Amino acid sequence: MIKKILCMLLIICSTLSCAVTPYYSIRSQSKNLAREMVGAGWNTNINLCYQQEFECDQGWNGVFAVVPEYCKSIRPYYISECLFGCQSCSSYCTCCPNAYNACLHEDITNIKITGSQVSARGPGDWLADNFGLPTDYQSSVSFEPRIDSFLFDLYFYLGFDAYLPGLYFKVHAPVLQTRWDLNFCECTQKDIVGCACVDHACTTPYWPGYFSSSISASSTYTFVGIECTNLVSTFEEYATGCGVIDDSNINLLPLCKARFSRCRMTQNGLADIQMSLGYNFLCNESYQSGAYLRAAVPTGNRPEGCYIFEPIVGNGKHWELGGGLQGRWTFWDDPECEQSLSVFIDGNVTHLFKTEQCRTFDLKYKPLSRYMLVSKFTDNVTDLKAGATAGVAETPSHQFAHIYSPLANITTFAVDVSINMQADLAIMFQWLSGNCGWDLGYEFWYRGCETIECNCNCPLPFEDNRWGLKGDACMFGYKPVDGTITVTSQAVPLSATQSQATLCKGTNNWPDGIGGIGWPQNPGIDNKQLAFDDSGNGLLIYDVANSTTAQIYTSKEPVLLKFSDLDLCSARTRGLSHKLFAHFDYTWTDCSRWLPFIGIGGEIEFGKHNDGCCTPPCNTTSCSPCNPCTSNKTSCCYCAVSQWGIWLKGGVTFK
């Protein structure tokens, strides 16, 4: 709660020490030592190398078990923190099913979407113009990510003690359905009265030249660029990939990658097949210890990058190989009362080998920039010059090509991902009394930082020196007709870029402009110079707010994106969690060769997250996607799900 209050006071969006991650990587559903170890019917009938009967030809000994489990995530705010950063709570209220102020709800992340011409824009508001929304647009977006899964884990142990005492083989593989729900909800608002939501109605169309070359007259304004009815109506419409601006003079591509899903997404499959081949080098009735080789065969799905919160079965398609140690010590035993107390320890370390995954990337020092709008440029420049005067104006290197795209569309591609190590360690105490067993234990899990490398076998959708950040720049100027602009004025695409724009703000500084240069004249663009046509005529823009015409600026030269601008490092994550678990079971011991058992248990796991909203090394009072950290320090965020689970574990042993 203290952390959230600090967030509200500082009005910050994300951590300084690490950026948000475009992909939420989870612990594989098959990686669970707690579920593997529990149950007296299971662990007292494996590692039987001390039993003398196997010296005779008794054949195999083994155990088969089935574990149905339901698990559900908790602490959704920490999932949001990995995906969106530590968001500041706004004064907006949510109109979603949780019908109270999102800022007062511990689990909900709340974000404001506001247009560039909203007077009360906050520094953490996402700029609505990036999404093709009206410049006076206002809404509140909330997230409450949840993951729940139902699985059947199939376990099989086979001991070779009759032939080589101490040698064994174990395998298990969970079949599951996992459901991921972003709980994405938007409340569009025009006037905020208490917590009342009023449907938003666009009153300010796009100015001529702001997005498109279109220009027309209307009853309200002298000149109009794109009418409200042709703009995207809601952020939800954009974020789900359905909404684009309807204008014949430009091509605005819909969001195809890193989309938000308004519905719960489901993935079915077989998680990784975990196999162990082990040998017990110490073995008697009181204690036992051994080592094993462990491998995992990836049978789940791999990330595709189509959605920001996509359901994953398994470990992301990594092959795993490693080893471990396990042991048991019965430190108290009362044969007459058939009671005993034992401790079990099991730990393993594996390497996750390189695999191909499809990931989305942000720009360096610009978290969440994947949702910014980029303009495409051509080096075939027509009728455009830039300079201090017409006499010294020169042709810029590139010119806007009438195409816009969300950055995510061109920064989503195949990469090779590997993880140096993954460790799993569990300690469990077991009390046996007759046919009953009680287990209580702790498990520690750690996954190292991912290594992300380019995949040279797949073509990149990203082209160097073809795309630039639009921000709030005007992209067209108009040739004058008798010294002014008319509806018949010919539009000339500019070379304007805003490399310093963020997801939250352009650089033209609405409404004041910069240094006496008005907002629509592009005072904040890169390398600004006055724009002229090939005949030396100054290209004009119409200032709708002041009903005046002024010469527009263009970039000489535009700052275009390169592959080296992508931030592959901030997309890396690592994981760490602590788990407590308990189990009770009953074993039927009156059978000679087949011993059935059944039990019930549960677990609660606490995943590590990145503490604090704004921490060193940056020397700023506020750090967010809108005020990005300029430090070149890279880090690897902790993203581990917190969850609880309840299971049944039943099976049969045979000799």
C-alpha positions in Angstrom: 0.0 0.0 0.0 2.9 2.4 0.8 4.4 1.7 -2.6 1.1 2.6 -4.4 0.8 5.8 -2.4 4.3 6.8 -3.5 3.2 6.0 -7.1 0.3 8.4 -6.8 2.4 11.1 -5.3 5.3 10.9 -7.8 3.0 10.4 -10.8 5.3 7.9 -12.3 4.8 5.0 -14.7 7.7 2.5 -14.5 10.8 1.7 -12.7 14.1 3.4 -13.3 16.2 0.3 -12.8 14.5 -1.8 -15.5 12.1 -1.3 -18.3 8.8 -3.0 -18.8 8.8 -6.3 -20.6 6.8 -7.0 -23.8 6.5 -10.7 -22.9 5.5 -12.3 -19.6 7.6 -15.4 -19.2 6.3 -17.9 -16.6 7.7 -20.9 -14.7 6.8 -24.0 -16.7 3.8 -25.9 -15.3 5.9 -29.1 -15.2 8.6 -27.5 -13.0 7.2 -28.3 -9.5 9.2 -30.3 -7.0 6.5 -29.8 -4.4 4.0 -31.7 -6.4 6.6 -34.3 -7.3 7.8 -35.0 -3.8 4.7 -35.1 -1.6 2.8 -38.2 -0.6 3.9 -41.1 1.6 2.4 -43.5 -0.8 4.8 -42.1 -3.4 8.0 -41.3 -1.7 8.1 -44.3 0.6 7.8 -46.7 -2.4 10.6 -45.2 -4.5 14.3 -45.6 -3.9 13.9 -49.0 -2.4 17.5 -50.1 -2.9 17.8 -51.0 0.8 15.2 -53.7 0.6 16.8 -57.2 0.6 14.0 -58.8 -1.3 15.3 -57.3 -4.5 18.4 -59.4 -4.2 16.2 -62.2 -5.4 14.6 -62.1 -8.9 11.6 -60.1 -8.0 11.3 -58.2 -11.3 10.6 -54.5 -11.4 9.4 -52.1 -8.8 7.6 -48.9 -9.6 4.9 -46.3 -8.8 2.3 -44.7 -11.0 0.5 -41.5 -9.9 -2.0 -39.0 -11.2 -2.2 -35.5 -9.9 -5.1 -33.3 -10.9 -4.4 -29.7 -9.8 -6.1 -26.3 -10.1 -4.0 -23.2 -9.6 -4.8 -19.5 -9.8 -2.6 -16.5 -9.8 -2.7 -13.8 -7.1 -1.2 -10.3 -6.9 -2.3 -9.2 -10.4 -0.8 -5.8 -9.9 2.7 -7.3 -10.0 1.9 -8.9 -13.4 0.8 -5.5 -14.6 4.0 -4.0 -13.2 6.1 -6.2 -15.5 3.9 -5.5 -18.5 3.2 -1.8 -18.1 5.4 -0.5 -15.3 4.3 1.0 -12.0 1.4 3.2 -13.2 0.2 6.2 -11.4 -3.3 6.1 -10.3 -5.5 8.8 -11.9 -8.5 10.8 -10.7 -10.5 8.8 -13.2 -12.8 6.1 -12.0 -13.3 2.8 -13.6 -16.7 1.8 -15.1 -15.6 -1.8 -15.3 -17.1 -4.7 -13.3 -15.1 -3.6 -10.3 -17.4 -0.6 -9.9 -15.2 1.6 -7.6 -12.2 3.8 -8.0 -9.4 1.7 -9.5 -6.8 3.7 -7.5 -8.2 2.4 -4.3 -8.1 -1.2 -5.5 -4.8 -2.9 -4.7 -5.0 -5.2 -7.7 -6.0 -2.9 -10.6 -3.6 -1.0 -12.7 -5.1 2.2 -14.1 -3.9 4.3 -17.1 -5.3 7.5 -18.6 -5.5 7.9 -22.4 -5.8 11.6 -23.4 -5.4 13.5 -26.6 -2.7 16.1 -27.3 -5.2 19.0 -27.0 -6.6 18.0 -23.6 -5.7 20.8 -21.3 -5.4 18.7 -18.1 -3.1 16.1 -19.6 -1.0 14.4 -16.9 2.7 13.5 -17.6 1.8 9.8 -17.3 -1.1 9.8 -19.7 -0.7 7.8 -22.9 -1.0 10.1 -26.0 -4.3 9.2 -27.7 -3.0 10.6 -31.0 -0.7 7.6 -31.3 -3.7 5.4 -31.7 -5.7 7.4 -34.2 -8.0 8.8 -31.5 -9.3 12.4 -31.4 -7.0 15.1 -30.0 -9.6 15.8 -27.3 -10.1 12.1 -26.4 -10.2 11.1 -22.7 -10.6 7.7 -21.2 -9.4 5.5 -18.3 -8.0 2.0 -19.0 -7.7 -0.7 -16.3 -5.9 -4.1 -16.2 -6.2 -6.9 -13.6 -4.2 -9.8 -15.2 -5.1 -13.3 -14.0 -3.9 -16.8 -14.8 -5.6 -20.0 -13.9 -4.8 -23.5 -15.0 -6.2 -27.0 -14.6 -3.8 -29.9 -15.1 -3.4 -33.6 -14.9 0.2 -34.5 -14.1 1.1 -38.1 -14.9 4.0 -39.6 -12.9 5.8 -42.8 -13.4 8.8 -44.2 -11.4 10.6 -47.4 -12.4 13.3 -48.9 -10.1 15.9 -51.3 -11.4 16.9 -52.4 -7.9 16.6 -56.1 -8.7 19.3 -55.8 -11.3 21.4 -52.8 -10.2 20.4 -51.6 -6.7 20.0 -47.8 -6.6 19.3 -47.3 -10.3 16.0 -45.7 -11.3 14.1 -43.8 -14.0 11.4 -41.1 -13.4 9.2 -39.3 -15.9 6.2 -37.0 -15.6 4.2 -34.8 -18.0 1.3 -32.5 -17.2 -1.7 -32.3 -19.6 -3.3 -28.9 -19.0 -5.5 -26.1 -19.9 -4.2 -22.6 -19.0 -6.4 -19.5 -19.2 -4.9 -16.0 -19.3 -7.1 -13.0 -18.8 -5.8 -9.4 -19.0 -9.1 -8.2 -17.7 -8.7 -5.2 -20.0 -11.4 -2.6 -19.6 -11.9 1.0 -20.9 -14.1 3.7 -19.6 -14.4 6.6 -22.1 -15.0 9.9 -20.4 -15.7 13.4 -21.4 -16.7 15.1 -18.2 -15.8 13.6 -14.8 -18.3 14.1 -12.1 -17.5 12.0 -9.1 -17.3 8.5 -10.5 -19.9 9.0 -13.2 -18.7 8.0 -16.7 -20.0 10.1 -19.6 -19.8 8.7 -23.2 -17.1 10.5 -25.1 -18.1 12.5 -28.1 -15.4 13.8 -30.4 -15.7 17.6 -30.9 -12.3 18.3 -32.5 -11.5 16.7 -35.9 -7.8 16.4 -37.0 -6.3 19.6 -38.4 -5.4 19.7 -42.1 -1.9 18.2 -42.5 -1.7 16.7 -39.0 -2.2 13.1 -40.2 -3.5 13.4 -43.8 -3.3 15.6 -46.8 -7.1 15.8 -46.7 -8.6 19.3 -46.4 -12.2 20.5 -46.5 -14.5 23.1 -45.1 -17.1 22.5 -42.4 -19.8 24.5 -40.6 -17.8 24.6 -37.4 -14.2 25.2 -38.7 -12.8 27.0 -41.7 -10.8 24.0 -42.7 -10.9 20.4 -41.5 -8.5 17.5 -42.1 -10.1 14.3 -41.0 -13.6 14.4 -39.5 -14.4 12.8 -36.1 -16.5 10.1 -37.7 -13.4 8.8 -39.6 -11.2 8.5 -36.5 -10.8 5.5 -34.2 -13.6 5.6 -31.7 -12.0 4.0 -28.6 -8.6 2.9 -27.4 -10.1 -0.6 -27.0 -10.9 -0.6 -30.7 -7.3 0.2 -31.5 -5.6 -2.1 -28.9 -7.5 -5.1 -30.1 -6.4 -4.5 -33.7 -9.8 -3.5 -35.0 -9.6 0.3 -35.3 -7.8 2.4 -37.9 -8.4 5.9 -39.3 -10.6 5.9 -42.4 -9.0 8.3 -44.9 -8.2 7.6 -48.5 -5.0 9.7 -48.6 -3.1 7.7 -46.0 -2.7 4.1 -45.0 -2.8 3.6 -41.2 -2.0 -0.1 -40.5 -3.9 -1.7 -37.6 -2.1 -3.0 -34.5 -1.2 -6.6 -35.5 1.3 -7.5 -32.8 1.3 -7.1 -29.0 -2.4 -6.6 -29.1 -4.7 -6.5 -26.0 -7.4 -9.2 -25.8 -10.7 -8.2 -24.4 -11.5 -11.9 -23.7 -9.9 -14.6 -21.8 -7.4 -16.6 -23.9 -7.0 -20.3 -23.5 -4.2 -22.7 -24.4 -4.4 -26.5 -24.2 -1.4 -28.8 -24.4 1.1 -31.1 -22.9 3.7 -29.2 -20.9 7.3 -30.3 -21.0 8.1 -34.0 -20.4 10.4 -34.1 -17.4 12.7 -37.2 -17.2 15.3 -38.2 -14.6 17.8 -41.1 -14.6 19.3 -41.5 -11.2 21.5 -43.6 -8.9 21.4 -43.8 -5.1 25.0 -44.2 -3.9 23.9 -44.2 -0.2 21.0 -46.3 0.8 19.6 -47.9 3.9 16.4 -47.8 6.0 17.4 -44.6 7.8 18.9 -42.5 5.1 19.3 -42.5 1.3 21.1 -40.2 -1.1 21.7 -40.1 -4.8 22.3 -38.0 -7.9 20.4 -37.9 -11.2 20.5 -36.5 -14.7 17.4 -34.5 -15.6 16.1 -33.5 -19.1 13.0 -31.8 -20.4 11.5 -32.4 -23.8 9.5 -29.3 -24.9 6.0 -30.2 -25.9 4.2 -26.9 -25.2 3.8 -23.8 -27.4 6.2 -21.0 -28.1 5.5 -17.2 -27.9 4.1 -15.7 -31.2 4.0 -12.0 -30.3 0.5 -11.5 -31.4 -0.8 -10.6 -27.9 0.9 -8.9 -25.0 -0.4 -11.4 -22.5 -0.4 -14.7 -24.4 -1.0 -18.0 -22.7 2.0 -20.3 -22.6 2.0 -24.1 -21.9 5.5 -25.3 -20.8 8.8 -23.4 -20.8 8.5 -21.7 -24.2 9.9 -24.6 -26.3 13.3 -24.9 -24.6 15.1 -28.2 -24.4 16.5 -28.7 -20.9 19.5 -30.7 -19.5 21.0 -30.7 -16.1 21.3 -32.7 -12.9 20.4 -32.9 -9.3 20.8 -34.4 -5.9 18.2 -35.9 -3.6 18.1 -37.6 -0.3 16.1 -38.7 2.8 16.9 -39.0 6.4 14.6 -40.6 9.0 15.8 -39.0 12.2 13.1 -40.4 14.4 11.4 -43.8 14.2 9.1 -45.7 16.6 8.4 -49.2 15.0 6.1 -50.2 17.8 3.7 -47.3 17.2 4.4 -47.3 13.4 5.4 -43.7 13.5 8.4 -41.8 12.1 9.6 -38.4 11.1 11.8 -37.8 8.1 13.2 -35.0 6.1 13.5 -35.1 2.3 15.7 -32.8 0.1 15.7 -32.5 -3.6 17.4 -30.0 -5.8 18.3 -29.7 -9.5 19.9 -27.2 -11.9 19.2 -27.3 -15.7 20.3 -25.3 -18.7 17.6 -24.1 -21.1 18.9 -24.4 -24.6 18.5 -21.9 -27.4 15.1 -21.9 -29.1 13.3 -19.7 -31.6 10.6 -17.4 -30.2 8.7 -14.5 -31.6 9.1 -11.4 -29.4 8.2 -7.7 -29.6 10.7 -5.0 -28.7 10.7 -1.4 -27.6 13.1 1.4 -28.5 16.0 2.0 -26.1 15.1 4.2 -23.2 11.4 4.3 -24.4 9.4 1.7 -22.4 6.1 0.8 -24.1 7.2 2.6 -27.3 5.9 -0.4 -29.2 2.5 1.3 -29.1 3.8 4.6 -30.5 3.0 5.5 -34.1 5.8 5.5 -36.7 5.7 7.1 -40.2 7.2 5.4 -43.2 9.6 7.4 -45.4 10.9 7.1 -48.9 14.2 8.4 -50.3 12.3 9.4 -53.5 11.8 13.0 -52.5 9.3 15.1 -54.7 8.6 18.8 -54.5 10.1 19.3 -51.0 13.0 21.4 -49.9 14.2 22.6 -46.5 16.3 25.6 -45.3 16.4 28.9 -43.6 15.3 30.6 -46.9 14.1 29.5 -50.3 17.5 30.5 -51.7 19.5 28.1 -49.6 16.9 25.3 -49.2 18.0 21.8 -50.1 16.3 18.5 -50.7 16.0 16.4 -47.6 17.1 12.8 -47.7 13.6 11.3 -47.1 10.0 12.2 -47.4 6.8 10.8 -45.7 5.3 8.0 -47.8 1.7 8.3 -46.6 2.0 5.2 -44.4 1.7 4.9 -40.6 2.1 1.8 -38.4 2.2 1.0 -34.7 5.8 0.4 -33.9 5.0 -3.2 -32.6 4.2 -4.3 -36.2 7.8 -3.8 -37.3 9.6 -4.7 -34.1 8.1 -8.1 -33.7 10.2 -10.8 -35.1 11.9 -14.2 -34.5 14.8 -14.3 -32.1 16.9 -17.0 -30.4 16.3 -17.2 -26.6 18.4 -19.2 -24.1 18.6 -19.3 -20.3 21.9 -20.1 -18.6 20.4 -21.9 -15.7 17.2 -22.8 -13.8 17.4 -24.0 -10.2 14.7 -25.8 -8.2 15.3 -26.7 -4.5 12.8 -28.2 -2.0 12.9 -29.4 1.6 10.1 -31.4 3.1 9.3 -32.9 6.5 7.1 -36.0 6.6 5.4 -37.6 9.6 4.1 -41.1 9.2 1.6 -42.7 11.5 0.3 -46.0 10.4 -1.3 -45.7 7.0 -1.4 -41.9 7.1 1.3 -39.3 6.1 1.5 -35.6 6.6 3.9 -33.5 4.6 5.0 -29.9 5.1 7.7 -28.2 2.9 9.3 -25.2 1.2 10.4 -24.8 -2.3 12.8 -22.2 -3.9 12.8 -21.6 -7.7 15.1 -19.4 -9.7 15.5 -18.9 -13.4 18.4 -16.9 -14.7 18.3 -13.9 -17.1 17.3 -14.7 -20.7 19.8 -14.3 -23.5 18.2 -12.9 -26.6 20.0 -13.0 -29.9 18.9 -12.2 -33.5 17.7 -15.2 -35.5 19.6 -15.0 -38.8 17.3 -17.5 -40.6 14.2 -15.4 -40.5 13.7 -12.1 -42.4 13.3 -9.0 -40.3 10.2 -6.8 -40.9 12.3 -3.9 -39.7 14.1 -1.8 -42.3 16.8 0.7 -41.3 16.2 4.3 -42.3 12.6 3.8 -43.4 10.6 4.6 -40.2 10.5 7.6 -37.9 8.5 8.5 -34.8 5.5 10.8 -35.5 4.7 12.1 -32.1 2.5 15.2 -32.6 4.2 16.4 -35.8 2.2 17.7 -38.8 3.1 15.5 -41.8 1.9 17.7 -44.7 2.3 21.3 -45.8 0.2 23.1 -48.4 1.2 25.1 -51.4 -0.3 28.6 -51.2 -3.0 29.7 -53.5 -2.8 33.5 -53.8 -0.6 33.5 -50.7 -3.0 31.5 -48.5 -4.6 28.1 -48.0 -7.8 27.0 -49.7 -9.6 23.7 -50.0 -7.9 23.4 -53.5 -4.4 23.7 -52.1 -2.0 20.9 -53.1 -0.5 19.1 -50.1 3.2 18.1 -50.0 4.3 15.4 -47.6 7.1 16.5 -45.3 10.2 14.9 -43.8 9.2 15.6 -40.1 10.2 13.3 -37.3 10.2 13.5 -33.5 12.9 11.2 -32.2 12.4 12.6 -28.6 8.7 11.8 -28.5 7.4 9.2 -26.1 4.3 7.2 -25.7 2.9 9.9 -23.5 3.9 13.1 -25.3 5.0 14.7 -28.6 7.5 17.5 -28.7 5.6 20.3 -30.4 4.3 21.6 -27.0 0.6 22.1 -27.4 -0.8 24.8 -27.2 2.0 27.3 -26.8 4.6 25.9 -29.3 8.3 26.7 -28.8 10.1 30.0 -29.0 7.3 31.8 -30.7 6.7 29.1 -33.3 3.2 27.8 -33.1 2.3 24.2 -32.3 1.1 23.3 -35.9 4.3 24.7 -37.4 6.3 21.7 -36.0 8.5 23.7 -33.6 9.7 20.5 -31.8 10.7 18.3 -34.7 14.2 17.0 -35.4 16.6 19.3 -37.2 13.8 21.8 -38.1 14.1 23.9 -41.2 11.4 25.9 -43.1 9.7 23.8 -45.7 9.5 25.0 -49.4 8.3 23.4 -52.6 10.6 23.1 -55.6 9.4 26.5 -56.9 10.6 28.2 -53.7 7.1 28.7 -52.3 6.9 28.4 -48.5 4.6 25.4 -47.5 1.8 26.5 -45.2 -0.2 25.0 -42.4 -3.5 26.3 -41.1 -3.7 27.0 -37.4 -7.3 26.1 -36.6 -7.2 27.4 -33.0 -6.2 30.9 -34.1 -7.6 30.9 -37.7 -4.3 31.9 -39.1 -1.9 30.6 -41.7 1.9 30.1 -41.1 4.8 28.5 -42.8 5.5 25.0 -41.6 8.8 23.4 -40.7 10.2 20.1 -41.8 13.2 18.0 -40.7 16.5 18.4 -42.5 17.5 15.7 -41.9 14.8 13.4 -40.4 16.0 11.0 -37.6 15.0 7.6 -38.8 15.1 4.4 -36.8 17.8 1.7 -37.1 17.9 -1.8 -35.9 20.5 -0.7 -33.3 17.8 1.5 -31.7 15.8 -1.5 -30.6 16.2 -2.5 -27.0 16.6 -6.3 -26.9 18.1 -6.1 -23.4 15.1 -4.7 -21.6 13.0 -7.5 -23.0 14.9 -10.0 -20.9 13.4 -11.3 -17.7 14.3 -13.7 -14.9 12.3 -15.4 -12.2 12.4 -16.2 -8.5 9.8 -17.5 -6.2 9.3 -19.0 -2.7 6.7 -21.7 -2.1 5.1 -23.3 0.9 3.2 -26.6 0.5 1.4 -29.2 2.6 -0.1 -32.6 1.8 -2.0 -35.4 3.6 -2.4 -38.9 2.2 -3.5 -42.4 3.1 -1.9 -45.7 1.8 -3.6 -49.1 1.8 -0.8 -51.4 3.1 -2.8 -54.7 3.4 -2.1 -55.6 -0.2 1.0 -57.6 -0.9 2.2 -56.4 -4.3 -0.2 -53.5 -5.3 -0.4 -50.6 -2.8 -2.9 -47.9 -3.7 -2.7 -44.4 -2.1 -4.7 -41.2 -2.3 -4.0 -37.7 -0.8 -4.8 -34.0 -1.0 -2.5 -31.1 -0.8 -2.0 -27.5 -1.7 0.7 -24.8 -2.3 1.1 -21.1 -2.2 3.8 -19.4 -4.2 5.2 -15.9 -3.9 7.0 -14.6 -7.0 9.6 -11.9 -6.7 8.9 -8.5 -8.3 10.9 -5.4 -8.8 10.5 -3.4 -5.5 9.8 0.3 -5.7 8.5 2.4 -8.5 11.4 4.8 -9.0 14.9 3.8 -7.8 18.5 4.7 -8.7 20.6 5.0 -10.8 18.7 7.9 -12.5 19.0 11.4 -10.9 15.5 12.5 -11.8 12.5 13.0 -9.5 10.2 11.2 -11.9 10.8 8.4 -14.3 8.3 6.9 -16.6 7.7 6.0 -20.3 7.0 9.7 -20.6 10.2 10.8 -18.8 12.5 7.9 -19.6 15.7 7.1 -17.8 18.7 8.1 -20.0 21.1 5.9 -18.1 22.8 3.3 -20.3 22.5 0.7 -17.5 20.7 -2.4 -18.6 19.0 -4.8 -16.2 16.9 -7.9 -16.1 13.5 -7.6 -14.5 12.1 -10.1 -12.1 8.8 -11.4 -13.5 7.5 -14.4 -11.6 3.8 -15.2 -11.0 2.4 -15.6 -7.5 -0.2 -18.2 -7.3 -2.0 -20.8 -5.1 -2.9 -24.4 -6.0 -4.8 -27.4 -4.7 -4.3 -30.9 -5.8 -5.2 -34.6 -5.3 -2.5 -37.2 -5.7 -3.4 -40.8 -6.1 -1.8 -43.8 -7.6 -0.5 -47.3 -7.1 2.8 -49.0 -6.3 3.8 -52.4 -7.7 6.6 -54.8 -7.1 
